[in-house]
Amino acid sequence: MNQINLYDAKTNLSSLVDRAASGEEVIIAKNGIPLAKLGPLPKQQEPRKPAHALGISYIAEDFDAVDPDIAALFNDATL
């Protein structure tokens, strides 16, 4: 485990994330006092499965079509 100061961590965050993703743990310190540990996340074993939120299984082809009545409200200059 390497220790790095906060300023250097901010400056080199991208490379630190790459090191953490490869399995290395890095301690981030402020004024020489360790405050945080940057490390790898566990590998996901299987693909994520959708939760079927709200039980929606079908979306109509015109789902995102413009409703003419609502469009007319935006285009009406008398409002």
PDB file of N, CA, C and O in Angstrom:
ATOM      1  N   MET A   1       0.830  -1.173   0.000  1.00  0.00           N
ATOM      2  CA  MET A   1       0.000   0.000   0.000  1.00  0.00           C
ATOM      3  C   MET A   1       0.882   1.246   0.000  1.00  0.00           C
ATOM      4  O   MET A   1       1.768   1.390   0.843  1.00  0.00           O
ATOM      5  N   ASN A   2       0.639   2.115  -0.924  1.00  0.00           N
ATOM      6  CA  ASN A   2       1.379   3.365  -1.017  1.00  0.00           C
ATOM      7  C   ASN A   2       0.579   4.475  -0.365  1.00  0.00           C
ATOM      8  O   ASN A   2      -0.651   4.427  -0.350  1.00  0.00           O
ATOM      9  N   GLN A   3       1.260   5.472   0.173  1.00  0.00           N
ATOM     10  CA  GLN A   3       0.598   6.646   0.724  1.00  0.00           C
ATOM     11  C   GLN A   3       0.935   7.837  -0.161  1.00  0.00           C
ATOM     12  O   GLN A   3       2.085   8.020  -0.559  1.00  0.00           O
ATOM     13  N   ILE A   4      -0.076   8.645  -0.465  1.00  0.00           N
ATOM     14  CA  ILE A   4       0.094   9.806  -1.326  1.00  0.00           C
ATOM     15  C   ILE A   4      -0.641  10.972  -0.686  1.00  0.00           C
ATOM     16  O   ILE A   4      -1.696  10.788  -0.079  1.00  0.00           O
ATOM     17  N   ASN A   5      -0.081  12.184  -0.822  1.00  0.00           N
ATOM     18  CA  ASN A   5      -0.769  13.325  -0.207  1.00  0.00           C
ATOM     19  C   ASN A   5      -1.937  13.772  -1.089  1.00  0.00           C
ATOM     20  O   ASN A   5      -1.990  13.474  -2.282  1.00  0.00           O
ATOM     21  N   LEU A   6      -2.855  14.483  -0.476  1.00  0.00           N
ATOM     22  CA  LEU A   6      -4.102  14.870  -1.132  1.00  0.00           C
ATOM     23  C   LEU A   6      -3.872  15.685  -2.393  1.00  0.00           C
ATOM     24  O   LEU A   6      -4.545  15.462  -3.399  1.00  0.00           O
ATOM     25  N   TYR A   7      -2.936  16.624  -2.361  1.00  0.00           N
ATOM     26  CA  TYR A   7      -2.657  17.447  -3.534  1.00  0.00           C
ATOM     27  C   TYR A   7      -2.229  16.573  -4.714  1.00  0.00           C
ATOM     28  O   TYR A   7      -2.733  16.737  -5.825  1.00  0.00           O
ATOM     29  N   ASP A   8      -1.296  15.641  -4.472  1.00  0.00           N
ATOM     30  CA  ASP A   8      -0.840  14.750  -5.538  1.00  0.00           C
ATOM     31  C   ASP A   8      -1.959  13.827  -6.003  1.00  0.00           C
ATOM     32  O   ASP A   8      -2.032  13.482  -7.182  1.00  0.00           O
ATOM     33  N   ALA A   9      -2.832  13.426  -5.080  1.00  0.00           N
ATOM     34  CA  ALA A   9      -3.958  12.570  -5.457  1.00  0.00           C
ATOM     35  C   ALA A   9      -4.898  13.300  -6.403  1.00  0.00           C
ATOM     36  O   ALA A   9      -5.371  12.725  -7.383  1.00  0.00           O
ATOM     37  N   LYS A  10      -5.172  14.588  -6.106  1.00  0.00           N
ATOM     38  CA  LYS A  10      -6.038  15.367  -6.996  1.00  0.00           C
ATOM     39  C   LYS A  10      -5.392  15.544  -8.361  1.00  0.00           C
ATOM     40  O   LYS A  10      -6.063  15.466  -9.390  1.00  0.00           O
ATOM     41  N   THR A  11      -4.094  15.780  -8.363  1.00  0.00           N
ATOM     42  CA  THR A  11      -3.370  16.005  -9.613  1.00  0.00           C
ATOM     43  C   THR A  11      -3.297  14.743 -10.466  1.00  0.00           C
ATOM     44  O   THR A  11      -3.346  14.822 -11.693  1.00  0.00           O
ATOM     45  N   ASN A  12      -3.182  13.583  -9.827  1.00  0.00           N
ATOM     46  CA  ASN A  12      -2.974  12.314 -10.536  1.00  0.00           C
ATOM     47  C   ASN A  12      -4.128  11.345 -10.363  1.00  0.00           C
ATOM     48  O   ASN A  12      -3.920  10.132 -10.388  1.00  0.00           O
ATOM     49  N   LEU A  13      -5.333  11.850 -10.189  1.00  0.00           N
ATOM     50  CA  LEU A  13      -6.480  10.991  -9.896  1.00  0.00           C
ATOM     51  C   LEU A  13      -6.692   9.905 -10.941  1.00  0.00           C
ATOM     52  O   LEU A  13      -6.946   8.753 -10.589  1.00  0.00           O
ATOM     53  N   SER A  14      -6.593  10.251 -12.204  1.00  0.00           N
ATOM     54  CA  SER A  14      -6.823   9.272 -13.269  1.00  0.00           C
ATOM     55  C   SER A  14      -5.860   8.093 -13.164  1.00  0.00           C
ATOM     56  O   SER A  14      -6.281   6.941 -13.270  1.00  0.00           O
ATOM     57  N   SER A  15      -4.585   8.365 -12.958  1.00  0.00           N
ATOM     58  CA  SER A  15      -3.617   7.267 -12.845  1.00  0.00           C
ATOM     59  C   SER A  15      -3.823   6.480 -11.562  1.00  0.00           C
ATOM     60  O   SER A  15      -3.606   5.268 -11.543  1.00  0.00           O
ATOM     61  N   LEU A  16      -4.243   7.153 -10.476  1.00  0.00           N
ATOM     62  CA  LEU A  16      -4.523   6.437  -9.235  1.00  0.00           C
ATOM     63  C   LEU A  16      -5.715   5.495  -9.390  1.00  0.00           C
ATOM     64  O   LEU A  16      -5.708   4.388  -8.851  1.00  0.00           O
ATOM     65  N   VAL A  17      -6.724   5.927 -10.117  1.00  0.00           N
ATOM     66  CA  VAL A  17      -7.884   5.064 -10.368  1.00  0.00           C
ATOM     67  C   VAL A  17      -7.466   3.856 -11.204  1.00  0.00           C
ATOM     68  O   VAL A  17      -7.924   2.741 -10.952  1.00  0.00           O
ATOM     69  N   ASP A  18      -6.609   4.067 -12.188  1.00  0.00           N
ATOM     70  CA  ASP A  18      -6.107   2.943 -12.985  1.00  0.00           C
ATOM     71  C   ASP A  18      -5.337   1.958 -12.108  1.00  0.00           C
ATOM     72  O   ASP A  18      -5.489   0.744 -12.253  1.00  0.00           O
ATOM     73  N   ARG A  19      -4.511   2.479 -11.198  1.00  0.00           N
ATOM     74  CA  ARG A  19      -3.757   1.604 -10.302  1.00  0.00           C
ATOM     75  C   ARG A  19      -4.701   0.830  -9.382  1.00  0.00           C
ATOM     76  O   ARG A  19      -4.499  -0.359  -9.136  1.00  0.00           O
ATOM     77  N   ALA A  20      -5.732   1.508  -8.876  1.00  0.00           N
ATOM     78  CA  ALA A  20      -6.700   0.843  -8.003  1.00  0.00           C
ATOM     79  C   ALA A  20      -7.479  -0.224  -8.771  1.00  0.00           C
ATOM     80  O   ALA A  20      -7.750  -1.301  -8.239  1.00  0.00           O
ATOM     81  N   ALA A  21      -7.836   0.072 -10.011  1.00  0.00           N
ATOM     82  CA  ALA A  21      -8.569  -0.902 -10.821  1.00  0.00           C
ATOM     83  C   ALA A  21      -7.737  -2.147 -11.088  1.00  0.00           C
ATOM     84  O   ALA A  21      -8.283  -3.232 -11.288  1.00  0.00           O
ATOM     85  N   SER A  22      -6.414  -1.993 -11.092  1.00  0.00           N
ATOM     86  CA  SER A  22      -5.549  -3.153 -11.330  1.00  0.00           C
ATOM     87  C   SER A  22      -5.270  -3.924 -10.040  1.00  0.00           C
ATOM     88  O   SER A  22      -4.567  -4.934 -10.067  1.00  0.00           O
ATOM     89  N   GLY A  23      -5.820  -3.455  -8.901  1.00  0.00           N
ATOM     90  CA  GLY A  23      -5.709  -4.210  -7.666  1.00  0.00           C
ATOM     91  C   GLY A  23      -4.897  -3.557  -6.564  1.00  0.00           C
ATOM     92  O   GLY A  23      -4.849  -4.078  -5.450  1.00  0.00           O
ATOM     93  N   GLU A  24      -4.257  -2.431  -6.845  1.00  0.00           N
ATOM     94  CA  GLU A  24      -3.421  -1.764  -5.842  1.00  0.00           C
ATOM     95  C   GLU A  24      -4.282  -0.902  -4.918  1.00  0.00           C
ATOM     96  O   GLU A  24      -5.257  -0.298  -5.365  1.00  0.00           O
ATOM     97  N   GLU A  25      -3.932  -0.844  -3.652  1.00  0.00           N
ATOM     98  CA  GLU A  25      -4.601   0.049  -2.716  1.00  0.00           C
ATOM     99  C   GLU A  25      -3.689   1.229  -2.418  1.00  0.00           C
ATOM    100  O   GLU A  25      -2.490   1.058  -2.199  1.00  0.00           O
ATOM    101  N   VAL A  26      -4.266   2.430  -2.411  1.00  0.00           N
ATOM    102  CA  VAL A  26      -3.507   3.659  -2.182  1.00  0.00           C
ATOM    103  C   VAL A  26      -4.146   4.393  -1.010  1.00  0.00           C
ATOM    104  O   VAL A  26      -5.362   4.582  -0.982  1.00  0.00           O
ATOM    105  N   ILE A  27      -3.338   4.803  -0.051  1.00  0.00           N
ATOM    106  CA  ILE A  27      -3.796   5.602   1.077  1.00  0.00           C
ATOM    107  C   ILE A  27      -3.616   7.069   0.728  1.00  0.00           C
ATOM    108  O   ILE A  27      -2.549   7.474   0.267  1.00  0.00           O
ATOM    109  N   ILE A  28      -4.662   7.874   0.947  1.00  0.00           N
ATOM    110  CA  ILE A  28      -4.601   9.309   0.675  1.00  0.00           C
ATOM    111  C   ILE A  28      -4.517  10.021   2.023  1.00  0.00           C
ATOM    112  O   ILE A  28      -5.349   9.807   2.904  1.00  0.00           O
ATOM    113  N   ALA A  29      -3.497  10.871   2.169  1.00  0.00           N
ATOM    114  CA  ALA A  29      -3.242  11.561   3.430  1.00  0.00           C
ATOM    115  C   ALA A  29      -3.308  13.069   3.238  1.00  0.00           C
ATOM    116  O   ALA A  29      -3.030  13.590   2.158  1.00  0.00           O
ATOM    117  N   LYS A  30      -3.683  13.756   4.311  1.00  0.00           N
ATOM    118  CA  LYS A  30      -3.693  15.220   4.313  1.00  0.00           C
ATOM    119  C   LYS A  30      -2.819  15.655   5.482  1.00  0.00           C
ATOM    120  O   LYS A  30      -3.063  15.281   6.630  1.00  0.00           O
ATOM    121  N   ASN A  31      -1.809  16.442   5.178  1.00  0.00           N
ATOM    122  CA  ASN A  31      -0.835  16.869   6.189  1.00  0.00           C
ATOM    123  C   ASN A  31      -0.197  15.669   6.884  1.00  0.00           C
ATOM    124  O   ASN A  31       0.073  15.711   8.084  1.00  0.00           O
ATOM    125  N   GLY A  32       0.040  14.613   6.134  1.00  0.00           N
ATOM    126  CA  GLY A  32       0.698  13.434   6.668  1.00  0.00           C
ATOM    127  C   GLY A  32      -0.208  12.502   7.450  1.00  0.00           C
ATOM    128  O   GLY A  32       0.248  11.464   7.929  1.00  0.00           O
ATOM    129  N   ILE A  33      -1.484  12.847   7.592  1.00  0.00           N
ATOM    130  CA  ILE A  33      -2.437  12.017   8.338  1.00  0.00           C
ATOM    131  C   ILE A  33      -3.290  11.244   7.347  1.00  0.00           C
ATOM    132  O   ILE A  33      -4.008  11.855   6.555  1.00  0.00           O
ATOM    133  N   PRO A  34      -3.231   9.889   7.367  1.00  0.00           N
ATOM    134  CA  PRO A  34      -4.040   9.082   6.446  1.00  0.00           C
ATOM    135  C   PRO A  34      -5.531   9.315   6.683  1.00  0.00           C
ATOM    136  O   PRO A  34      -6.006   9.246   7.816  1.00  0.00           O
ATOM    137  N   LEU A  35      -6.266   9.593   5.596  1.00  0.00           N
ATOM    138  CA  LEU A  35      -7.688   9.891   5.711  1.00  0.00           C
ATOM    139  C   LEU A  35      -8.577   8.952   4.894  1.00  0.00           C
ATOM    140  O   LEU A  35      -9.724   8.708   5.268  1.00  0.00           O
ATOM    141  N   ALA A  36      -8.060   8.427   3.790  1.00  0.00           N
ATOM    142  CA  ALA A  36      -8.904   7.622   2.908  1.00  0.00           C
ATOM    143  C   ALA A  36      -8.076   6.550   2.235  1.00  0.00           C
ATOM    144  O   ALA A  36      -6.855   6.657   2.117  1.00  0.00           O
ATOM    145  N   LYS A  37      -8.780   5.499   1.789  1.00  0.00           N
ATOM    146  CA  LYS A  37      -8.112   4.418   1.068  1.00  0.00           C
ATOM    147  C   LYS A  37      -8.820   4.245  -0.277  1.00  0.00           C
ATOM    148  O   LYS A  37     -10.042   4.107  -0.335  1.00  0.00           O
ATOM    149  N   LEU A  38      -8.044   4.254  -1.342  1.00  0.00           N
ATOM    150  CA  LEU A  38      -8.556   4.042  -2.691  1.00  0.00           C
ATOM    151  C   LEU A  38      -8.160   2.641  -3.108  1.00  0.00           C
ATOM    152  O   LEU A  38      -6.977   2.302  -3.111  1.00  0.00           O
ATOM    153  N   GLY A  39      -9.138   1.828  -3.458  1.00  0.00           N
ATOM    154  CA  GLY A  39      -8.840   0.451  -3.817  1.00  0.00           C
ATOM    155  C   GLY A  39      -9.812  -0.069  -4.850  1.00  0.00           C
ATOM    156  O   GLY A  39     -10.748   0.628  -5.240  1.00  0.00           O
ATOM    157  N   PRO A  40      -9.589  -1.312  -5.299  1.00  0.00           N
ATOM    158  CA  PRO A  40     -10.425  -1.878  -6.355  1.00  0.00           C
ATOM    159  C   PRO A  40     -11.790  -2.300  -5.829  1.00  0.00           C
ATOM    160  O   PRO A  40     -11.940  -2.650  -4.658  1.00  0.00           O
ATOM    161  N   LEU A  41     -12.767  -2.261  -6.702  1.00  0.00           N
ATOM    162  CA  LEU A  41     -14.085  -2.823  -6.405  1.00  0.00           C
ATOM    163  C   LEU A  41     -14.078  -4.295  -6.780  1.00  0.00           C
ATOM    164  O   LEU A  41     -13.324  -4.699  -7.666  1.00  0.00           O
ATOM    165  N   PRO A  42     -14.898  -5.099  -6.128  1.00  0.00           N
ATOM    166  CA  PRO A  42     -14.962  -6.513  -6.520  1.00  0.00           C
ATOM    167  C   PRO A  42     -15.479  -6.654  -7.953  1.00  0.00           C
ATOM    168  O   PRO A  42     -16.340  -5.892  -8.393  1.00  0.00           O
ATOM    169  N   LYS A  43     -14.947  -7.626  -8.662  1.00  0.00           N
ATOM    170  CA  LYS A  43     -15.391  -7.864 -10.041  1.00  0.00           C
ATOM    171  C   LYS A  43     -16.820  -8.396 -10.035  1.00  0.00           C
ATOM    172  O   LYS A  43     -17.184  -9.217  -9.192  1.00  0.00           O
ATOM    173  N   GLN A  44     -17.621  -7.923 -10.979  1.00  0.00           N
ATOM    174  CA  GLN A  44     -18.997  -8.383 -11.104  1.00  0.00           C
ATOM    175  C   GLN A  44     -18.982  -9.740 -11.804  1.00  0.00           C
ATOM    176  O   GLN A  44     -18.435  -9.871 -12.899  1.00  0.00           O
ATOM    177  N   GLN A  45     -19.571 -10.730 -11.185  1.00  0.00           N
ATOM    178  CA  GLN A  45     -19.502 -12.093 -11.694  1.00  0.00           C
ATOM    179  C   GLN A  45     -20.438 -12.336 -12.877  1.00  0.00           C
ATOM    180  O   GLN A  45     -20.061 -13.023 -13.827  1.00  0.00           O
ATOM    181  N   GLU A  46     -21.624 -11.797 -12.836  1.00  0.00           N
ATOM    182  CA  GLU A  46     -22.589 -12.030 -13.916  1.00  0.00           C
ATOM    183  C   GLU A  46     -23.200 -10.709 -14.359  1.00  0.00           C
ATOM    184  O   GLU A  46     -23.190  -9.736 -13.604  1.00  0.00           O
ATOM    185  N   PRO A  47     -23.725 -10.667 -15.560  1.00  0.00           N
ATOM    186  CA  PRO A  47     -24.329  -9.415 -16.043  1.00  0.00           C
ATOM    187  C   PRO A  47     -25.510  -9.005 -15.170  1.00  0.00           C
ATOM    188  O   PRO A  47     -26.203  -9.848 -14.600  1.00  0.00           O
ATOM    189  N   ARG A  48     -25.720  -7.723 -15.080  1.00  0.00           N
ATOM    190  CA  ARG A  48     -26.841  -7.193 -14.306  1.00  0.00           C
ATOM    191  C   ARG A  48     -28.155  -7.609 -14.948  1.00  0.00           C
ATOM    192  O   ARG A  48     -28.295  -7.600 -16.171  1.00  0.00           O
ATOM    193  N   LYS A  49     -29.117  -7.975 -14.105  1.00  0.00           N
ATOM    194  CA  LYS A  49     -30.436  -8.360 -14.596  1.00  0.00           C
ATOM    195  C   LYS A  49     -31.410  -7.235 -14.296  1.00  0.00           C
ATOM    196  O   LYS A  49     -31.471  -6.763 -13.160  1.00  0.00           O
ATOM    197  N   PRO A  50     -32.182  -6.788 -15.300  1.00  0.00           N
ATOM    198  CA  PRO A  50     -33.154  -5.714 -15.060  1.00  0.00           C
ATOM    199  C   PRO A  50     -34.180  -6.142 -14.018  1.00  0.00           C
ATOM    200  O   PRO A  50     -34.533  -7.318 -13.930  1.00  0.00           O
ATOM    201  N   ALA A  51     -34.653  -5.186 -13.235  1.00  0.00           N
ATOM    202  CA  ALA A  51     -35.593  -5.492 -12.150  1.00  0.00           C
ATOM    203  C   ALA A  51     -37.041  -5.455 -12.610  1.00  0.00           C
ATOM    204  O   ALA A  51     -37.946  -5.716 -11.817  1.00  0.00           O
ATOM    205  N   HIS A  52     -37.273  -5.138 -13.871  1.00  0.00           N
ATOM    206  CA  HIS A  52     -38.641  -5.001 -14.405  1.00  0.00           C
ATOM    207  C   HIS A  52     -39.446  -4.020 -13.562  1.00  0.00           C
ATOM    208  O   HIS A  52     -40.560  -4.317 -13.130  1.00  0.00           O
ATOM    209  N   ALA A  53     -38.865  -2.857 -13.340  1.00  0.00           N
ATOM    210  CA  ALA A  53     -39.515  -1.832 -12.531  1.00  0.00           C
ATOM    211  C   ALA A  53     -40.891  -1.501 -13.084  1.00  0.00           C
ATOM    212  O   ALA A  53     -41.078  -1.371 -14.294  1.00  0.00           O
ATOM    213  N   LEU A  54     -41.821  -1.371 -12.204  1.00  0.00           N
ATOM    214  CA  LEU A  54     -43.219  -1.047 -12.511  1.00  0.00           C
ATOM    215  C   LEU A  54     -43.909  -2.109 -13.363  1.00  0.00           C
ATOM    216  O   LEU A  54     -45.053  -1.903 -13.767  1.00  0.00           O
ATOM    217  N   GLY A  55     -43.271  -3.214 -13.648  1.00  0.00           N
ATOM    218  CA  GLY A  55     -43.889  -4.288 -14.422  1.00  0.00           C
ATOM    219  C   GLY A  55     -44.119  -3.942 -15.884  1.00  0.00           C
ATOM    220  O   GLY A  55     -44.935  -4.584 -16.545  1.00  0.00           O
ATOM    221  N   ILE A  56     -43.419  -2.941 -16.403  1.00  0.00           N
ATOM    222  CA  ILE A  56     -43.609  -2.537 -17.793  1.00  0.00           C
ATOM    223  C   ILE A  56     -42.913  -3.548 -18.704  1.00  0.00           C
ATOM    224  O   ILE A  56     -41.715  -3.802 -18.572  1.00  0.00           O
ATOM    225  N   SER A  57     -43.685  -4.118 -19.630  1.00  0.00           N
ATOM    226  CA  SER A  57     -43.102  -5.090 -20.553  1.00  0.00           C
ATOM    227  C   SER A  57     -43.299  -4.677 -22.008  1.00  0.00           C
ATOM    228  O   SER A  57     -42.784  -5.331 -22.914  1.00  0.00           O
ATOM    229  N   TYR A  58     -44.048  -3.586 -22.237  1.00  0.00           N
ATOM    230  CA  TYR A  58     -44.320  -3.152 -23.608  1.00  0.00           C
ATOM    231  C   TYR A  58     -44.293  -1.632 -23.648  1.00  0.00           C
ATOM    232  O   TYR A  58     -44.826  -0.976 -22.753  1.00  0.00           O
ATOM    233  N   ILE A  59     -43.675  -1.069 -24.682  1.00  0.00           N
ATOM    234  CA  ILE A  59     -43.681   0.371 -24.911  1.00  0.00           C
ATOM    235  C   ILE A  59     -44.175   0.597 -26.330  1.00  0.00           C
ATOM    236  O   ILE A  59     -43.604   0.074 -27.287  1.00  0.00           O
ATOM    237  N   ALA A  60     -45.234   1.376 -26.457  1.00  0.00           N
ATOM    238  CA  ALA A  60     -45.846   1.635 -27.763  1.00  0.00           C
ATOM    239  C   ALA A  60     -44.871   2.355 -28.681  1.00  0.00           C
ATOM    240  O   ALA A  60     -43.998   3.090 -28.221  1.00  0.00           O
ATOM    241  N   GLU A  61     -45.028   2.137 -29.995  1.00  0.00           N
ATOM    242  CA  GLU A  61     -44.141   2.775 -30.974  1.00  0.00           C
ATOM    243  C   GLU A  61     -44.239   4.292 -30.926  1.00  0.00           C
ATOM    244  O   GLU A  61     -43.247   4.982 -31.164  1.00  0.00           O
ATOM    245  N   ASP A  62     -45.424   4.823 -30.619  1.00  0.00           N
ATOM    246  CA  ASP A  62     -45.610   6.277 -30.594  1.00  0.00           C
ATOM    247  C   ASP A  62     -45.436   6.857 -29.183  1.00  0.00           C
ATOM    248  O   ASP A  62     -45.933   7.945 -28.894  1.00  0.00           O
ATOM    249  N   PHE A  63     -44.747   6.144 -28.326  1.00  0.00           N
ATOM    250  CA  PHE A  63     -44.559   6.565 -26.932  1.00  0.00           C
ATOM    251  C   PHE A  63     -44.035   7.993 -26.832  1.00  0.00           C
ATOM    252  O   PHE A  63     -44.545   8.776 -26.031  1.00  0.00           O
ATOM    253  N   ASP A  64     -43.040   8.346 -27.619  1.00  0.00           N
ATOM    254  CA  ASP A  64     -42.455   9.681 -27.522  1.00  0.00           C
ATOM    255  C   ASP A  64     -42.904  10.629 -28.636  1.00  0.00           C
ATOM    256  O   ASP A  64     -42.250  11.638 -28.902  1.00  0.00           O
ATOM    257  N   ALA A  65     -44.023  10.297 -29.284  1.00  0.00           N
ATOM    258  CA  ALA A  65     -44.552  11.176 -30.334  1.00  0.00           C
ATOM    259  C   ALA A  65     -45.134  12.443 -29.697  1.00  0.00           C
ATOM    260  O   ALA A  65     -45.594  12.422 -28.556  1.00  0.00           O
ATOM    261  N   VAL A  66     -45.105  13.525 -30.441  1.00  0.00           N
ATOM    262  CA  VAL A  66     -45.631  14.804 -29.952  1.00  0.00           C
ATOM    263  C   VAL A  66     -47.155  14.770 -29.990  1.00  0.00           C
ATOM    264  O   VAL A  66     -47.754  14.411 -31.004  1.00  0.00           O
ATOM    265  N   ASP A  67     -47.773  15.149 -28.875  1.00  0.00           N
ATOM    266  CA  ASP A  67     -49.236  15.234 -28.801  1.00  0.00           C
ATOM    267  C   ASP A  67     -49.647  16.577 -29.402  1.00  0.00           C
ATOM    268  O   ASP A  67     -49.234  17.622 -28.899  1.00  0.00           O
ATOM    269  N   PRO A  68     -50.447  16.570 -30.458  1.00  0.00           N
ATOM    270  CA  PRO A  68     -50.800  17.831 -31.130  1.00  0.00           C
ATOM    271  C   PRO A  68     -51.510  18.825 -30.212  1.00  0.00           C
ATOM    272  O   PRO A  68     -51.303  20.031 -30.350  1.00  0.00           O
ATOM    273  N   ASP A  69     -52.341  18.357 -29.279  1.00  0.00           N
ATOM    274  CA  ASP A  69     -53.045  19.265 -28.374  1.00  0.00           C
ATOM    275  C   ASP A  69     -52.067  19.998 -27.461  1.00  0.00           C
ATOM    276  O   ASP A  69     -52.231  21.191 -27.206  1.00  0.00           O
ATOM    277  N   ILE A  70     -51.069  19.304 -26.977  1.00  0.00           N
ATOM    278  CA  ILE A  70     -50.080  19.930 -26.102  1.00  0.00           C
ATOM    279  C   ILE A  70     -49.182  20.865 -26.913  1.00  0.00           C
ATOM    280  O   ILE A  70     -48.835  21.951 -26.448  1.00  0.00           O
ATOM    281  N   ALA A  71     -48.809  20.447 -28.121  1.00  0.00           N
ATOM    282  CA  ALA A  71     -47.986  21.303 -28.982  1.00  0.00           C
ATOM    283  C   ALA A  71     -48.732  22.592 -29.306  1.00  0.00           C
ATOM    284  O   ALA A  71     -48.117  23.657 -29.379  1.00  0.00           O
ATOM    285  N   ALA A  72     -50.049  22.513 -29.501  1.00  0.00           N
ATOM    286  CA  ALA A  72     -50.843  23.703 -29.804  1.00  0.00           C
ATOM    287  C   ALA A  72     -50.818  24.688 -28.633  1.00  0.00           C
ATOM    288  O   ALA A  72     -50.829  25.900 -28.844  1.00  0.00           O
ATOM    289  N   LEU A  73     -50.784  24.174 -27.406  1.00  0.00           N
ATOM    290  CA  LEU A  73     -50.723  25.064 -26.244  1.00  0.00           C
ATOM    291  C   LEU A  73     -49.433  25.875 -26.238  1.00  0.00           C
ATOM    292  O   LEU A  73     -49.438  27.039 -25.839  1.00  0.00           O
ATOM    293  N   PHE A  74     -48.334  25.279 -26.674  1.00  0.00           N
ATOM    294  CA  PHE A  74     -47.070  25.991 -26.723  1.00  0.00           C
ATOM    295  C   PHE A  74     -46.989  26.956 -27.891  1.00  0.00           C
ATOM    296  O   PHE A  74     -46.262  27.947 -27.826  1.00  0.00           O
ATOM    297  N   ASN A  75     -47.727  26.678 -28.957  1.00  0.00           N
ATOM    298  CA  ASN A  75     -47.668  27.508 -30.148  1.00  0.00           C
ATOM    299  C   ASN A  75     -48.737  28.592 -30.169  1.00  0.00           C
ATOM    300  O   ASN A  75     -48.700  29.467 -31.035  1.00  0.00           O
ATOM    301  N   ASP A  76     -49.693  28.559 -29.235  1.00  0.00           N
ATOM    302  CA  ASP A  76     -50.798  29.523 -29.206  1.00  0.00           C
ATOM    303  C   ASP A  76     -50.301  30.850 -28.671  1.00  0.00           C
ATOM    304  O   ASP A  76     -49.839  30.924 -27.533  1.00  0.00           O
ATOM    305  N   ALA A  77     -50.388  31.902 -29.475  1.00  0.00           N
ATOM    306  CA  ALA A  77     -49.882  33.217 -29.098  1.00  0.00           C
ATOM    307  C   ALA A  77     -50.852  33.978 -28.204  1.00  0.00           C
ATOM    308  O   ALA A  77     -50.491  35.030 -27.676  1.00  0.00           O
ATOM    309  N   THR A  78     -52.083  33.475 -28.017  1.00  0.00           N
ATOM    310  CA  THR A  78     -53.081  34.194 -27.230  1.00  0.00           C
ATOM    311  C   THR A  78     -52.928  33.949 -25.747  1.00  0.00           C
ATOM    312  O   THR A  78     -53.598  34.605 -24.949  1.00  0.00           O
ATOM    313  N   LEU A  79     -52.067  33.023 -25.349  1.00  0.00           N
ATOM    314  CA  LEU A  79     -51.909  32.738 -23.914  1.00  0.00           C
ATOM    315  C   LEU A  79     -51.167  33.797 -23.262  1.00  0.00           C
ATOM    316  O   LEU A  79     -50.934  33.736 -22.055  1.00  0.00           O
TER     317      LEU A  79
END
